[in-house]
Amino acid sequence: MSAGIEVRCVAFDDLPLRLAYDLWRLRQQVFVVEQECPYPDLDGRDLEKATRHVLLLEYGLLVGCLRVLDDGERARIGRVVVASQARGRGLAHRLMDRGLQECGDREVHLDVQTGMTDFYRGHGFEVTGPEFDEDGILHVPMARPGTTVQ
């Protein structure tokens, strides 16, 4: 375990106010500013009772996050982000591992920026459809099968 690293999972109502601010600020910094992609980040899904926010903290500072959504029969992971200063150290894998743990045995879906498919393949995901443009950035849908035996 890396010194000073903590991965925590919380519901929206359990997010401390300053940490919620840091979460939205990080998503804005990476998705809107760094990737030059203005989009409506505050889509209402953060507020859903079943949504879980997985937070990656380094010495108490937020350096990564993702959210796990309940889409009925399956889970959906989205808004996966790691701050530029924290990249290249394997921290995104720790973030994903915790997110997948939150999904339990269900099938998991996500839409991935095309250049990141190998990262997600390493977590058991496979491309499930054609490439598409989302807000000017090419993405592909991916899924990871559930582990529940029927």
Secondary structure, 3 states (H helix, E strand, C coil): CCCCEEEEEECHHHCCHHHHHHHHHHHHHHHHHHCCCCCCCCCCHHHCCCCEEEEEEECCEEEEEEEEEEECCEEEEEEEEECHHHCCCCHHHHHHHHHHHHHCCCEEEEEEEHHHHHHHHCCCCEECCCCEEECCEEEEEEEECCCCCC
